[in-house]
Amino acid sequence: MNSYKRLGDYIQLVDKRNRDLAVTNLLGINIFKNYMPSVANQTGLDLSKYKVVSKGQFATNLMHVNRDEVLPVALYTDEKPALVSPAYKTFEVIDENELLPEFLMMEFQRPEFDRKAWTYCDSSVRGGLEWDRLCDMEIPDINIDEQRKYVALYKGLLNNQKVYENSLDDLQLICDTYMDTLKERDLQPIRNSVELVDNRNNDGSNTNLLGINVKKVFMPSKAKTTKANLVKYKIIEKGQFAYSAMQVGRDETVRVVLYSSDESAIISPAYSVFQVKKEAEILPEFLMLWFYRPEFNRYGWFISDSSVRASLEWERFSDIEVPVPDIEIQKAIVTIYHTLETRKRINEQLKDSIKPLCPVLMRGVVEELKMEEVL
């Protein structure tokens, strides 16, 4: 029995077009072999020319394989069909009793497969991989029962990670729902709970210069400064907030962030720095949870001025009312949120650890074949 078999013996092209315009979900494929929303401008686009990809089928972009050294190919697993570019090749396994689509996708995820595909490319400017050349590539000829074993193992890992991810949605719902119940009670202007702080970097010793983005996250500042200028910048410490009043109307976001690092930083003198007056009455983390709410952003946008900068000056910002429930309730909500954030990080770590396991499993398949050849 041959240890390897020509890929073209297992697969066949599919060319179903969206003639009736029944499908509208347009997707592309990235170099990580995942489907993603297409970045194509769909204005005036004739979707009837696009190819339909259904569950269990593959789509691949054979252009630029030589340039990227990756074959962008993905197995479609959703129940509802989607559209891909007419420039893509769509294909399916001829007989799933001989080759499982999931097993083939595992083979496609091997770095060795990408390297081999690169050697099969032409020498044109685009560095494409012709369909016939792809079909000439060889894949391990594995017994169907062995395929099922490897696929079941990999699917089990993915399913466990998905169950964990779904539990995050439950926690998020609990957090959001409870915060929503507070919006009509115990309301007080922000100014009742906070006070401005204005500590300057007088000796210029702090060079950890940060800005705030629209996602309410601190980031390294792109501002060009000199040591002489740094003395004007404001110092922010752990537990304090940075607030930018500018462009709230333009961005439809109130840029306000709680600083959580132990090491102090400096921010633009145009920003405001504030802190809660009494943590026994309101927790900084609870206040930040309120600032994250889309409703808070929308209200800030609504009351921002109509100037070129579309600002929300400190006076109006501090007039916005926020709930100040019992401190024990605040602690409970913050604990749930911290648990949620911790689990999100763990979930990302799980996904990152599972991703390399597919090539590892397939390497085991290849090594097993080599042993059989020796014997």
Backbone hydrogen bonds in HBPLUS format (Angstrom, degrees):
<---DONOR---> <-ACCEPTOR-->    atom                        ^
c    i                          cat <-CA-CA->   ^        H-A-AA   ^      H-
h    n   atom  resd res      DA  || num        DHA   H-A  angle D-A-AA Bond
n    s   type  num  typ     dist DA aas  dist angle  dist       angle   num
A0141-ASP N   A0003-SER O   2.82 MM 138  5.34 177.1  1.82 135.5 135.4     1
A0005-LYS N   A0139-ILE O   2.93 MM 134  5.63 160.0  1.97 158.7 163.9     2
A0139-ILE N   A0005-LYS O   2.96 MM 134  5.63 161.3  2.00 153.6 154.7     3
A0009-ASP N   A0006-ARG O   3.04 MM   3  5.60 155.2  2.10 114.0 121.4     4
A0007-LEU N   A0137-MET O   2.71 MM 130  5.69 169.9  1.72 170.5 168.8     5
A0010-TYR N   A0007-LEU O   2.89 MM   3  5.54 161.7  1.93 121.5 127.7     6
A0008-GLY N   A0135-CYS O   2.83 MM 127  3.98 155.6  1.89 132.8 124.4     7
A0094-ILE N   A0010-TYR O   2.73 MM  84  5.65 176.1  1.73 155.0 156.2     8
A0012-GLN N   A0092-GLU O   2.96 MM  80  5.67 153.3  2.04 158.5 167.1     9
A0092-GLU N   A0012-GLN O   2.98 MM  80  5.67 154.7  2.04 155.4 162.5    10
A0014-VAL N   A0090-THR O   2.74 MM  76  5.38 162.8  1.77 145.5 140.7    11
A0052-VAL N   A0016-LYS O   2.77 MM  36  5.53 165.1  1.79 160.1 162.7    12
A0018-ASN N   A0050-TYR O   3.02 MM  32  5.81 142.6  2.16 162.5 173.3    13
A0021-LEU N   A0018-ASN O   3.04 MM   3  5.22 160.1  2.08 111.1 117.1    14
A0083-LEU N   A0025-ASN O   2.75 MM  58  5.83 166.3  1.77 157.9 156.0    15
A0038-SER N   A0026-LEU O   3.11 MM  12  5.73 168.6  2.12 135.1 131.8    16
A0027-LEU N   A0083-LEU O   2.80 MM  56  5.95 171.8  1.80 160.6 161.3    17
A0028-GLY N   A0036-MET O   2.73 MM   8  5.32 163.0  1.76 160.2 166.3    18
A0036-MET N   A0028-GLY O   2.96 MM   8  5.32 148.1  2.06 139.0 141.7    19
A0030-ASN N   A0034-ASN O   3.06 MM   4  5.71 161.5  2.10 158.0 161.6    20
A0033-LYS N   A0030-ASN O   3.02 MM   3  5.54 154.8  2.08 118.7 120.8    21
A0045-LEU N   A0042-GLN O   3.12 MM   3  4.95 167.4  2.14 119.2 117.1    22
A0049-LYS N   A0046-ASP O   3.30 MM   3  6.21 170.0  2.31 122.7 125.0    23
A0050-TYR N   A0047-LEU O   3.20 MM   3  5.31 153.6  2.28 102.9 110.6    24
A0051-LYS N   A0084-VAL O   3.08 MM  33  5.35 142.8  2.23 159.7 159.4    25
A0084-VAL N   A0051-LYS O   2.87 MM  33  5.35 150.8  1.96 147.7 156.8    26
A0053-VAL N   A0082-ALA O   2.90 MM  29  5.50 163.7  1.92 150.1 154.8    27
A0082-ALA N   A0053-VAL O   3.08 MM  29  5.50 160.7  2.12 151.1 156.4    28
A0057-GLN N   A0054-SER O   2.98 MM   3  5.64 154.0  2.05 146.2 147.1    29
A0056-GLY N   A0076-TYR O   2.81 MM  20  5.68 161.5  1.84 169.8 163.6    30
A0076-TYR N   A0057-GLN O   2.83 MM  19  5.64 175.7  1.83 175.4 176.4    31
A0058-PHE N   A0091-PHE O   2.77 MM  33  5.24 176.8  1.77 165.4 165.8    32
A0091-PHE N   A0058-PHE O   2.98 MM  33  5.24 153.4  2.05 132.1 140.3    33
A0059-ALA N   A0074-ALA O   3.17 MM  15  5.78 150.4  2.26 151.4 160.0    34
A0074-ALA N   A0059-ALA O   3.07 MM  15  5.78 155.3  2.14 157.4 165.2    35
A0060-THR N   A0089-LYS O   2.89 MM  29  5.36 146.6  2.00 150.0 160.3    36
A0089-LYS N   A0060-THR O   2.96 MM  29  5.36 163.2  1.99 157.3 160.4    37
A0061-ASN N   A0072-PRO O   3.07 MM  11  5.69 155.9  2.13 158.7 166.3    38
A0129-LEU N   A0062-LEU O   2.83 MM  67  5.13 151.3  1.91 141.7 151.5    39
A0068-ASP N   A0064-HIS O   2.85 MM   4  5.98 172.9  1.86 160.6 161.6    40
A0069-GLU N   A0065-VAL O   2.71 MM   4  5.28 131.5  1.94 136.9 148.8    41
A0066-ASN N   A0127-GLY O   2.84 MM  61  4.62 166.3  1.86 155.5 152.5    42
A0088-TYR N   A0085-SER O   3.02 MM   3  5.44 159.6  2.06 112.3 118.7    43
A0098-GLU N   A0095-ASP O   2.98 MM   3  5.59 161.8  2.01 115.3 121.3    44
A0099-LEU N   A0095-ASP O   3.13 MM   4  6.47 156.0  2.19 147.6 155.0    45
A0103-PHE N   A0100-LEU O   3.02 MM   3  5.14 122.1  2.37  99.8 114.6    46
A0104-LEU N   A0100-LEU O   3.01 MM   4  6.36 155.7  2.07 155.1 162.2    47
A0105-MET N   A0101-PRO O   2.92 MM   4  6.22 151.7  2.00 147.0 155.0    48
A0106-MET N   A0102-GLU O   3.05 MM   4  6.32 144.9  2.18 137.4 146.4    49
A0107-GLU N   A0103-PHE O   3.06 MM   4  6.44 147.4  2.17 142.2 150.7    50
A0107-GLU N   A0104-LEU O   3.07 MM   3  5.01 116.7  2.49  92.0 107.5    51
A0108-PHE N   A0104-LEU O   2.92 MM   4  6.29 151.8  2.00 147.9 156.0    52
A0109-GLN N   A0105-MET O   3.12 MM   4  6.34 131.0  2.37 138.7 150.6    53
A0109-GLN N   A0106-MET O   3.22 MM   3  5.19 135.8  2.42  93.3 105.2    54
A0110-ARG N   A0107-GLU O   3.18 MM   3  5.56 165.5  2.21 111.9 116.3    55
A0113-PHE N   A0110-ARG O   2.97 MM   3  5.27 130.0  2.23 104.7 117.4    56
A0114-ASP N   A0110-ARG O   3.34 MM   4  6.82 155.6  2.40 150.6 156.2    57
A0115-ARG N   A0111-PRO O   2.94 MM   4  6.26 159.0  1.98 151.8 157.8    58
A0116-LYS N   A0112-GLU O   2.99 MM   4  6.17 154.0  2.06 142.4 149.3    59
A0117-ALA N   A0113-PHE O   2.84 MM   4  6.08 157.1  1.89 150.5 157.3    60
A0118-TRP N   A0114-ASP O   2.96 MM   4  6.17 149.8  2.05 146.0 153.7    61
A0119-THR N   A0115-ARG O   3.30 MM   4  6.67 145.9  2.43 138.9 146.4    62
A0119-THR N   A0116-LYS O   3.06 MM   3  5.20 121.3  2.42  97.2 111.3    63
A0120-TYR N   A0117-ALA O   3.05 MM   3  5.09 138.3  2.23  97.7 109.9    64
A0121-CYS N   A0118-TRP O   3.27 MM   3  5.43 165.0  2.29 106.7 111.1    65
A0122-ASP N   A0128-GLY O   3.01 MM   6  5.95 164.0  2.04 173.5 177.1    66
A0127-GLY N   A0124-SER O   3.09 MM   3  5.04 133.2  2.32  94.2 107.5    67
A0133-ARG N   A0130-GLU O   3.08 MM   3  5.20 119.8  2.46  97.4 112.5    68
A0134-LEU N   A0130-GLU O   2.97 MM   4  6.35 152.4  2.05 151.9 160.2    69
A0135-CYS N   A0131-TRP O   2.95 MM   4  6.28 157.6  2.00 151.8 157.9    70
A0136-ASP N   A0132-ASP O   3.07 MM   4  6.30 131.9  2.31 135.1 147.3    71
A0136-ASP N   A0133-ARG O   3.14 MM   3  5.02 129.9  2.41  91.4 104.8    72
A0137-MET N   A0134-LEU O   3.10 MM   3  5.47 154.2  2.17 107.8 115.7    73
A0146-GLU N   A0143-ASN O   3.00 MM   3  5.29 121.3  2.36 104.3 118.9    74
A0147-GLN N   A0143-ASN O   2.97 MM   4  6.35 152.3  2.05 151.1 160.0    75
A0148-ARG N   A0144-ILE O   2.96 MM   4  6.24 160.2  2.00 147.4 151.7    76
A0149-LYS N   A0145-ASP O   3.10 MM   4  6.35 148.0  2.21 139.1 147.3    77
A0150-TYR N   A0146-GLU O   3.13 MM   4  6.47 162.7  2.16 153.5 155.9    78
A0151-VAL N   A0147-GLN O   2.86 MM   4  6.09 165.8  1.88 160.3 165.0    79
A0152-ALA N   A0148-ARG O   2.84 MM   4  5.85 159.8  1.88 145.5 151.3    80
A0153-LEU N   A0149-LYS O   3.09 MM   4  6.26 153.6  2.16 143.8 150.5    81
A0154-TYR N   A0150-TYR O   3.06 MM   4  6.29 165.2  2.08 149.4 152.9    82
A0155-LYS N   A0151-VAL O   2.78 MM   4  5.92 163.7  1.81 154.6 159.9    83
A0156-GLY N   A0152-ALA O   2.89 MM   4  5.91 150.0  1.98 139.4 147.6    84
A0157-LEU N   A0153-LEU O   3.25 MM   4  6.57 153.7  2.32 143.7 149.1    85
A0158-LEU N   A0154-TYR O   3.08 MM   4  6.42 158.6  2.13 147.5 153.4    86
A0159-ASN N   A0155-LYS O   2.73 MM   4  5.94 160.2  1.77 156.1 161.5    87
A0160-ASN N   A0156-GLY O   3.00 MM   4  6.16 159.5  2.05 146.4 151.5    88
A0161-GLN N   A0157-LEU O   3.13 MM   4  6.36 156.5  2.19 143.8 150.1    89
A0162-LYS N   A0158-LEU O   2.90 MM   4  6.15 148.3  2.00 144.4 153.9    90
A0163-VAL N   A0159-ASN O   2.88 MM   4  6.15 156.1  1.93 152.9 158.2    91
A0164-TYR N   A0160-ASN O   3.12 MM   4  6.35 158.9  2.17 143.6 149.1    92
A0165-GLU N   A0161-GLN O   2.91 MM   4  6.17 149.5  2.01 141.7 150.8    93
A0166-ASN N   A0162-LYS O   2.84 MM   4  6.11 151.4  1.92 149.6 157.0    94
A0167-SER N   A0163-VAL O   3.16 MM   4  6.46 142.4  2.31 142.4 151.5    95
A0168-LEU N   A0165-GLU O   3.03 MM   3  5.28 138.9  2.20 101.5 113.1    96
A0169-ASP N   A0166-ASN O   3.07 MM   3  5.27 126.4  2.37  99.1 112.1    97
A0171-LEU N   A0167-SER O   3.18 MM   4  6.52 159.1  2.23 145.0 149.7    98
A0172-GLN N   A0168-LEU O   2.86 MM   4  6.07 159.2  1.90 151.0 157.4    99
A0173-LEU N   A0169-ASP O   2.90 MM   4  6.06 153.7  1.97 145.0 151.9   100
A0174-ILE N   A0170-ASP O   3.03 MM   4  6.31 156.9  2.08 147.7 153.4   101
A0175-CYS N   A0171-LEU O   3.00 MM   4  6.24 165.9  2.02 152.1 155.5   102
A0176-ASP N   A0172-GLN O   2.87 MM   4  6.05 171.3  1.88 155.0 157.5   103
A0177-THR N   A0173-LEU O   2.81 MM   4  5.79 163.9  1.83 149.4 154.7   104
A0178-TYR N   A0174-ILE O   3.04 MM   4  6.11 163.5  2.07 146.7 151.2   105
A0179-MET N   A0175-CYS O   3.07 MM   4  6.24 161.9  2.11 148.0 153.4   106
A0180-ASP N   A0176-ASP O   2.96 MM   4  6.12 144.2  2.09 141.9 152.0   107
A0181-THR N   A0177-THR O   3.21 MM   4  6.56 136.8  2.41 140.6 150.7   108
A0181-THR N   A0178-TYR O   3.08 MM   3  5.22 130.2  2.34  98.4 111.2   109
A0182-LEU N   A0179-MET O   3.16 MM   3  5.42 151.7  2.25 103.8 112.3   110
A0183-LYS N   A0180-ASP O   3.43 MM   3  5.69 165.3  2.45 107.9 112.0   111
A0185-ARG N   A0182-LEU O   3.21 MM   3  5.58 174.1  2.21 118.1 119.7   112
A0324-VAL N   A0186-ASP O   2.82 MM 138  5.48 144.8  1.95 140.0 149.1   113
A0188-GLN N   A0322-VAL O   2.86 MM 134  5.48 155.0  1.92 142.7 148.2   114
A0322-VAL N   A0188-GLN O   2.78 MM 134  5.48 160.1  1.82 151.0 148.9   115
A0192-ASN N   A0189-PRO O   2.99 MM   3  5.66 153.1  2.07 118.0 125.2   116
A0190-ILE N   A0320-ILE O   2.84 MM 130  5.86 142.2  1.98 152.3 158.5   117
A0193-SER N   A0190-ILE O   2.91 MM   3  5.59 150.3  2.00 120.3 128.4   118
A0194-VAL N   A0190-ILE O   3.24 MM   4  6.42 132.8  2.48 148.7 161.2   119
A0191-ARG N   A0318-SER O   2.94 MM 127  4.84 154.0  2.01 146.8 138.5   120
A0277-LYS N   A0193-SER O   2.79 MM  84  5.73 161.8  1.82 144.8 146.3   121
A0195-GLU N   A0275-GLN O   2.84 MM  80  5.62 149.6  1.93 157.2 167.0   122
A0275-GLN N   A0195-GLU O   2.99 MM  80  5.62 154.2  2.06 152.0 158.3   123
A0197-VAL N   A0273-VAL O   2.73 MM  76  5.35 160.9  1.76 149.3 146.1   124
A0235-ILE N   A0199-ASN O   2.73 MM  36  5.51 170.1  1.73 161.5 162.9   125
A0201-ASN N   A0233-TYR O   2.91 MM  32  5.68 147.9  2.01 166.3 171.7   126
A0204-GLY N   A0201-ASN O   2.86 MM   3  5.30 156.4  1.92 118.6 126.6   127
A0209-LEU N   A0207-THR O   2.94 MM   2  5.60 125.9  2.24 110.1  94.1   128
A0266-ILE N   A0208-ASN O   2.94 MM  58  5.89 167.6  1.95 142.1 143.0   129
A0221-SER N   A0209-LEU O   3.13 MM  12  5.73 173.6  2.13 128.3 128.2   130
A0210-LEU N   A0266-ILE O   2.94 MM  56  6.25 162.3  1.98 170.2 175.7   131
A0211-GLY N   A0219-MET O   2.70 MM   8  5.31 161.6  1.73 160.5 167.1   132
A0219-MET N   A0211-GLY O   3.02 MM   8  5.31 150.3  2.11 134.6 138.0   133
A0213-ASN N   A0217-VAL O   3.11 MM   4  5.68 161.5  2.14 151.4 156.5   134
A0216-LYS N   A0213-ASN O   3.02 MM   3  5.57 153.1  2.10 120.4 122.6   135
A0229-ASN N   A0226-THR O   2.97 MM   3  5.17 123.0  2.31 100.8 115.1   136
A0230-LEU N   A0226-THR O   3.09 MM   4  6.40 142.4  2.24 149.7 160.6   137
A0232-LYS N   A0229-ASN O   2.99 MM   3  5.83 164.8  2.01 125.9 130.4   138
A0233-TYR N   A0230-LEU O   3.14 MM   3  5.38 151.2  2.23 105.2 113.4   139
A0234-LYS N   A0267-ILE O   3.03 MM  33  5.34 146.6  2.15 158.6 158.0   140
A0267-ILE N   A0234-LYS O   2.82 MM  33  5.34 150.6  1.90 147.4 157.3   141
A0236-ILE N   A0265-ALA O   2.83 MM  29  5.42 162.3  1.86 149.2 152.1   142
A0265-ALA N   A0236-ILE O   3.09 MM  29  5.42 162.4  2.12 151.9 157.4   143
A0240-GLN N   A0237-GLU O   3.05 MM   3  5.70 152.4  2.13 144.5 144.1   144
A0239-GLY N   A0259-TYR O   2.80 MM  20  5.66 164.4  1.82 168.5 163.6   145
A0259-TYR N   A0240-GLN O   2.81 MM  19  5.64 175.9  1.81 171.1 172.3   146
A0241-PHE N   A0274-PHE O   2.74 MM  33  5.24 174.0  1.75 167.1 168.7   147
A0274-PHE N   A0241-PHE O   3.04 MM  33  5.24 153.7  2.11 134.3 142.4   148
A0242-ALA N   A0257-VAL O   2.92 MM  15  5.44 153.8  1.99 150.8 158.7   149
A0257-VAL N   A0242-ALA O   2.98 MM  15  5.44 155.7  2.04 150.4 158.3   150
A0243-TYR N   A0272-SER O   2.78 MM  29  4.99 147.7  1.88 150.1 156.3   151
A0272-SER N   A0243-TYR O   2.81 MM  29  4.99 165.0  1.84 147.8 152.8   152
A0244-SER N   A0255-ARG O   2.98 MM  11  5.56 165.8  2.00 164.8 169.1   153
A0312-LEU N   A0245-ALA O   2.73 MM  67  4.85 153.9  1.80 139.5 148.6   154
A0247-GLN N   A0309-ARG O   2.71 MM  62  5.08 136.5  1.90 148.8 163.5   155
A0251-ASP N   A0247-GLN O   2.92 MM   4  5.99 171.5  1.93 149.8 152.4   156
A0248-VAL N   A0310-ALA O   2.99 MM  62  5.93 111.0  2.49 140.3 151.4   157
A0252-GLU N   A0248-VAL O   2.79 MM   4  5.40 129.9  2.04 138.3 149.5   158
A0249-GLY N   A0310-ALA O   2.88 MM  61  4.66 178.2  1.88 145.3 145.1   159
A0271-TYR N   A0268-SER O   3.00 MM   3  5.50 160.6  2.04 113.8 119.9   160
A0281-GLU N   A0278-LYS O   2.93 MM   3  5.53 161.5  1.96 115.5 121.7   161
A0282-ILE N   A0278-LYS O   3.19 MM   4  6.58 160.1  2.23 151.7 157.4   162
A0286-PHE N   A0283-LEU O   3.08 MM   3  5.17 119.9  2.46  98.9 113.6   163
A0287-LEU N   A0283-LEU O   3.04 MM   4  6.37 162.5  2.07 157.9 162.3   164
A0288-MET N   A0284-PRO O   2.93 MM   4  6.19 153.7  2.00 148.0 155.3   165
A0289-LEU N   A0285-GLU O   3.01 MM   4  6.27 146.5  2.13 140.6 149.2   166
A0290-TRP N   A0286-PHE O   3.19 MM   4  6.59 147.4  2.30 144.9 152.9   167
A0290-TRP N   A0287-LEU O   3.12 MM   3  5.19 121.3  2.48  94.9 109.1   168
A0291-PHE N   A0287-LEU O   3.04 MM   4  6.42 148.9  2.14 143.4 152.5   169
A0292-TYR N   A0288-MET O   3.00 MM   4  6.30 134.6  2.21 144.3 156.0   170
A0293-ARG N   A0290-TRP O   3.18 MM   3  5.49 148.6  2.28 105.7 114.3   171
A0296-PHE N   A0293-ARG O   3.01 MM   3  5.31 129.8  2.27 105.3 117.9   172
A0297-ASN N   A0293-ARG O   3.33 MM   4  6.80 154.6  2.40 149.3 155.6   173
A0298-ARG N   A0294-PRO O   2.92 MM   4  6.24 160.2  1.96 152.9 158.5   174
A0299-TYR N   A0295-GLU O   2.99 MM   4  6.16 159.2  2.03 145.3 150.5   175
A0300-GLY N   A0296-PHE O   2.97 MM   4  6.14 160.8  2.01 148.6 154.3   176
A0301-TRP N   A0297-ASN O   2.90 MM   4  6.12 155.0  1.97 149.5 156.4   177
A0302-PHE N   A0298-ARG O   2.93 MM   4  6.15 152.3  2.01 143.3 151.1   178
A0303-ILE N   A0299-TYR O   3.06 MM   4  6.35 151.7  2.14 152.4 158.0   179
A0304-SER N   A0301-TRP O   3.34 MM   3  5.27 155.4  2.41  98.1 105.2   180
A0305-ASP N   A0311-SER O   2.83 MM   6  5.62 158.8  1.88 166.4 164.7   181
A0310-ALA N   A0307-SER O   3.02 MM   3  4.93 142.7  2.16  96.7 108.2   182
A0316-ARG N   A0313-GLU O   3.09 MM   3  5.66 118.6  2.48 112.8 125.7   183
A0317-PHE N   A0313-GLU O   2.91 MM   4  6.12 165.3  1.93 158.7 163.2   184
A0318-SER N   A0314-TRP O   2.80 MM   4  5.89 165.8  1.82 156.4 159.2   185
A0319-ASP N   A0316-ARG O   3.14 MM   3  5.05 144.6  2.27  95.9 106.5   186
A0320-ILE N   A0317-PHE O   3.14 MM   3  5.61 157.3  2.19 110.9 117.6   187
A0329-ILE N   A0326-ASP O   2.95 MM   3  5.37 125.5  2.26 108.6 122.4   188
A0330-GLN N   A0326-ASP O   3.11 MM   4  6.52 156.1  2.17 150.7 158.0   189
A0331-LYS N   A0327-ILE O   2.93 MM   4  6.19 158.5  1.97 147.0 152.5   190
A0332-ALA N   A0328-GLU O   3.05 MM   4  6.26 153.3  2.12 141.8 148.4   191
A0333-ILE N   A0329-ILE O   3.05 MM   4  6.35 162.8  2.08 154.2 157.9   192
A0334-VAL N   A0330-GLN O   2.91 MM   4  6.13 166.1  1.93 157.2 161.3   193
A0335-THR N   A0331-LYS O   2.91 MM   4  6.04 151.6  1.99 144.2 152.0   194
A0336-ILE N   A0332-ALA O   3.05 MM   4  6.33 158.1  2.09 147.3 152.6   195
A0337-TYR N   A0333-ILE O   2.96 MM   4  6.23 159.1  2.00 149.2 155.2   196
A0338-HIS N   A0334-VAL O   2.85 MM   4  6.08 159.9  1.89 151.2 156.2   197
A0339-THR N   A0335-THR O   2.93 MM   4  6.13 156.7  1.99 147.5 154.1   198
A0340-LEU N   A0336-ILE O   2.89 MM   4  6.15 153.3  1.96 146.7 154.5   199
A0341-GLU N   A0337-TYR O   2.90 MM   4  6.21 159.9  1.94 153.9 158.4   200
A0342-THR N   A0338-HIS O   2.93 MM   4  6.12 157.5  1.98 147.6 153.8   201
A0343-ARG N   A0339-THR O   2.93 MM   4  6.14 160.0  1.97 148.8 154.3   202
A0344-LYS N   A0340-LEU O   2.91 MM   4  6.15 146.0  2.02 145.3 155.2   203
A0345-ARG N   A0341-GLU O   3.12 MM   4  6.40 154.7  2.19 144.1 149.7   204
A0346-ILE N   A0342-THR O   3.01 MM   4  6.35 157.1  2.06 147.0 153.7   205
A0347-ASN N   A0343-ARG O   2.80 MM   4  5.98 154.6  1.87 146.2 153.4   206
A0348-GLU N   A0344-LYS O   3.00 MM   4  6.30 155.4  2.06 147.3 152.9   207
A0349-GLN N   A0345-ARG O   3.00 MM   4  6.29 151.9  2.08 145.4 153.6   208
A0350-LEU N   A0346-ILE O   2.82 MM   4  6.13 150.1  1.91 148.9 157.7   209
A0351-LYS N   A0347-ASN O   2.95 MM   4  6.26 162.1  1.98 151.4 155.3   210
A0352-ASP N   A0348-GLU O   2.93 MM   4  6.13 157.1  1.99 144.7 151.4   211
A0353-SER N   A0349-GLN O   2.91 MM   4  6.09 140.3  2.07 141.2 151.8   212
A0353-SER N   A0350-LEU O   3.14 MM   3  5.13 123.6  2.47  92.9 107.4   213
A0354-ILE N   A0350-LEU O   2.90 MM   4  6.13 145.5  2.02 150.3 159.6   214
A0355-LYS N   A0351-LYS O   3.09 MM   4  6.17 157.6  2.15 147.7 152.7   215
A0357-LEU N   A0354-ILE O   2.86 MM   3  5.18 140.8  2.01 109.7 122.4   216
A0360-VAL N   A0356-PRO O   3.34 MM   4  6.57 154.4  2.41 142.9 150.3   217
A0361-LEU N   A0357-LEU O   2.83 MM   4  6.08 158.2  1.88 154.4 158.6   218
A0362-MET N   A0358-CYS O   3.04 MM   4  6.32 163.3  2.07 153.4 158.1   219
A0363-ARG N   A0359-PRO O   2.79 MM   4  5.96 140.8  1.94 141.2 152.5   220
A0364-GLY N   A0360-VAL O   3.11 MM   4  6.45 143.1  2.25 140.8 149.9   221
A0364-GLY N   A0361-LEU O   3.04 MM   3  5.13 122.7  2.38  94.8 109.3   222
A0365-VAL N   A0361-LEU O   3.16 MM   4  6.64 142.4  2.31 139.3 149.6   223
A0366-VAL N   A0362-MET O   2.99 MM   4  6.35 160.5  2.03 151.3 155.1   224
A0367-GLU N   A0363-ARG O   2.88 MM   4  6.09 163.7  1.91 150.7 155.3   225
A0368-GLU N   A0364-GLY O   3.00 MM   4  6.09 150.1  2.10 139.5 147.6   226
A0369-LEU N   A0365-VAL O   3.05 MM   4  6.39 148.5  2.15 145.0 153.4   227
A0370-LYS N   A0366-VAL O   2.98 MM   4  6.33 155.6  2.04 151.3 158.0   228
A0371-MET N   A0367-GLU O   3.03 MM   4  6.29 151.8  2.12 145.4 152.5   229
A0372-GLU N   A0368-GLU O   3.05 MM   4  6.37 151.8  2.13 142.7 150.2   230
A0373-GLU N   A0369-LEU O   2.96 MM   4  6.30 151.6  2.04 148.6 156.3   231
A0374-VAL N   A0370-LYS O   3.03 MM   4  6.34 154.7  2.10 145.9 152.2   232
A0375-LEU N   A0371-MET O   2.97 MM   4  6.24 160.8  2.01 150.1 155.2   233
